[in-house]
Amino acid sequence: MARPIEDLRVKNDDELAADLADLKREQFNLRFQSATNQLENPARVTEVRRTIARIKTLQSERARAAAEQA
């Protein structure tokens, strides 16, 4: 299930980076499953892609906020 943005906002930068790495690995595996027609849940591909986008958005927001304070 997709994680609401509020769940991601409470995590620190290291946790977000770890989640992002895990999701990218899962996305890679899902792509292979899709190519070999072994994909069990096609909706998971969209969920993972959107969660990756949410994490990247949060990371860029935090980087922008840090740059403005500096």
C-alpha positions as CSV (number, residue, x, y, z in Angstrom):
1,M,0.0,0.0,0.0
2,A,1.2,3.5,-0.8
3,R,2.6,5.5,2.1
4,P,1.0,8.8,2.7
5,I,3.3,11.7,2.6
6,E,2.8,12.3,6.3
7,D,4.4,9.0,7.1
8,L,7.5,9.9,5.1
9,R,7.8,13.5,6.5
10,V,8.5,12.1,10.0
11,K,11.5,10.2,8.8
12,N,15.0,11.6,8.8
13,D,17.2,12.0,5.7
14,D,19.0,8.7,6.3
15,E,15.8,6.7,6.6
16,L,14.4,8.3,3.5
17,A,17.6,7.4,1.6
18,A,17.4,3.8,2.8
19,D,13.7,3.6,1.8
20,L,14.5,5.0,-1.6
21,A,17.2,2.4,-2.2
22,D,14.9,-0.4,-1.2
23,L,12.1,0.9,-3.5
24,K,14.5,1.3,-6.4
25,R,15.6,-2.3,-5.9
26,E,12.0,-3.4,-5.7
27,Q,11.2,-1.4,-8.9
28,F,14.1,-3.2,-10.7
29,N,12.7,-6.6,-9.6
30,L,9.2,-5.7,-10.7
31,R,10.5,-4.6,-14.1
32,F,12.0,-8.0,-14.6
33,Q,8.9,-9.8,-13.4
34,S,6.9,-7.7,-15.8
35,A,9.2,-8.5,-18.7
36,T,8.9,-12.3,-18.0
37,N,5.2,-12.1,-17.5
38,Q,5.5,-13.2,-13.8
39,L,4.1,-10.1,-12.3
40,E,1.5,-10.9,-9.6
41,N,0.3,-7.4,-8.7
42,P,0.6,-4.9,-11.6
43,A,-0.7,-2.1,-9.5
44,R,2.4,-2.4,-7.3
45,V,4.6,-1.0,-10.1
46,T,2.6,2.3,-9.9
47,E,2.7,2.4,-6.1
48,V,6.4,2.0,-6.0
49,R,7.0,4.6,-8.7
50,R,4.8,7.1,-7.0
51,T,6.4,6.5,-3.6
52,I,9.8,7.0,-5.1
53,A,8.6,10.3,-6.5
54,R,7.2,11.3,-3.1
55,I,10.6,10.6,-1.4
56,K,12.5,12.5,-4.1
57,T,10.2,15.4,-3.7
58,L,10.7,15.4,0.1
59,Q,14.5,15.2,-0.4
60,S,14.5,18.2,-2.8
61,E,12.2,20.2,-0.5
62,R,14.6,19.6,2.4
63,A,17.6,20.5,0.3
64,R,16.0,23.7,-0.9
65,A,15.1,24.6,2.7
66,A,18.6,24.0,3.9
67,A,20.0,26.1,1.0
68,E,17.8,29.0,1.9
69,Q,18.9,28.9,5.5
70,A,22.5,28.8,4.6
